[in-house]
């Protein structure tokens, strides 16, 4: 599609990953450029929103997008895929792409209940934006104790943008 230059410009450009102790001292630093991401450019990491904007901008005049509706049925026919909608009338498309997140209605409609495919690993993940008061520049800082992990992730071009903590699921006390 000729989008690789745009994808590369939107790349996170991750340069370093560090593990910090409880006092915030970095105990382990890994130069992530050693893995070839910045040299051979085979792998490009970018935020999902950036990829979505790039793909939409490249296709918005040639592709019909259906927003603010939900798929209720998918039926493959000789002419394409017949799609039933929650609000709109059923229609036939040559290609259906579901971009409706983790608990995808499109995926469930096409393949069945997610329980058949999803395997719970007993972990939770929460991602949200925070101010970059640590001055991180395209790096990840992790702190890990038994059953807990917190990480700050600063990705270009929006440094200090994401902080994903994860934790082990435990039964309630008592």
N, C-alpha and C positions, 0 to 999 in steps of 0.2 A: 504493500500500500504506500510505500515511500515515506513512512512515518518514523523510521528509525532515528533520523537526526533529531526530531522533536522529542522522541522518547529518551534519547541520551541526554538532551538538555534538561529534561525534567527529572533525571535520575537523582536519587538521594545522595550519591557521592560519598557513601559511608567510608570513613578513613580509619576509624579506630574503634575497638571494643575493649572495655576495661571492666575489671571486677574490683569493687571497693569493699573495704571492711566497714564495720559498724560506726567507725569514726569518720568515714568518708575518704580515707586514704586509699588511693589506687594501688592494689597489690599485684594485679596482672594487667598488662597492656598487650593487645594484639593489633598489629598493623594490618588492617583488612585489605590494603592494596596488594599485599603479598599473594592473595588468592586470585589475582588477575583481573579483578573487576575494572580497574582503571587502566590496565595495559592492553589486554587483548579484546576487551569490550564485548565478549560473548554473552556475559550475564549483565543485565541491567535491572537494578531494583528501583522501583518508583512507587509512589503512593497510589492507591486504587483510584482516588478522586482525580489525580493528574492523568492517569491512563484513560479514565472515563471522559474527561474533557477533551483529550487529544482525539480519541476515537469519534466522539460526537461531532467535533468541529470538522473532521475529515469526511463525515458521512451525512451530516444533517440535511444536505440538499438532494441527496440521492437515495436516502433510506427513510422509510416511514417509521417513526417512533410512536409508541402508544404509552402515554403517561397517565397517571391518576386513574388506573383501572387495574383489574386483577384477572388473571387467566383462571377459568373454571374448567376448561376441557381442551384437550389436544387430540386430534385424530388425523393420522397420516392418510392422505388420499393420493390418487394418481396425479393430481394437480398441485399438490403441496400439502401444507398442514392446516387443517381447519381448526380455528381457535375460537373457543367460547369465552366470552368476557362477562364479568360481574355486572358492568354497567352498559357496555356497548353491544351492538349486534354481532353475531358470529361472522367471521371472515376467514378467507384462505390466504396464506402467506407462503412464499417460497422458502423462508428460513425463519425460525423462531429462536431468539436468544433471550434467555431469562437472566436478568441482572437484579434479582430481588432478594439478595442477601443469604445468610446462613440457612435459615429455615425456609427455603425457597418453595413458593407455591408452584412455580413452573416445574421445578425438579420433582416435587411430589406428584404433580399431575402426570408427568412423563414416565416416571419410574416407580412410583408407589411410595408408601410411607417411609419417611427418613430413617425410622428405627431399623429398617432392613440394611441400611448402608452406613449409618453413623455409629461410631463406637466411642462412648464416653470414656475419657481418659482420667476423669476425676480432677480436672483442672478448670479454673475460671480465668478469663482474660478480660480486662477492661482497658480500653484505649481512649484517651482524652487529651486535649490540648492544655498545656500549662505554660506560663511565662518562662523564658530561658534565663532564669536568674543565676545559673551556674556558668553561663557563657559557653555552653557546649557548641562545637562546630563539627557537624557531620560525624557524630560519634554516639556510641551506646555505652552507658555506665550501668552496671548491674550490681545489685547487692543480694546475696542469697544466704538464708539461714534454713535449717530444716523445716520443710513444709511451707516456706515462703520465698517469693522472689519478687523483687521490684526492679524496674529498669527505666531509665530515662533515655529517650532516643531523640536525637537531634538530626534532622535530615535537611539537606539543601533542597530547594531554596528557602524552606521555612524552618530555620533552626529553632530548637526548643519546642517543637510542635506537638510531640507525642510522648506520653508517659504510660507504658503498659505494665501494670502490676498483675501478677498471677498468684493464685494460691491453691493449695491442695484442699479438696473437699473432705471435710471431716463430719462425722455424725454429731448432731447436737448434744450438748452435755446432758447427763442424767440418764 
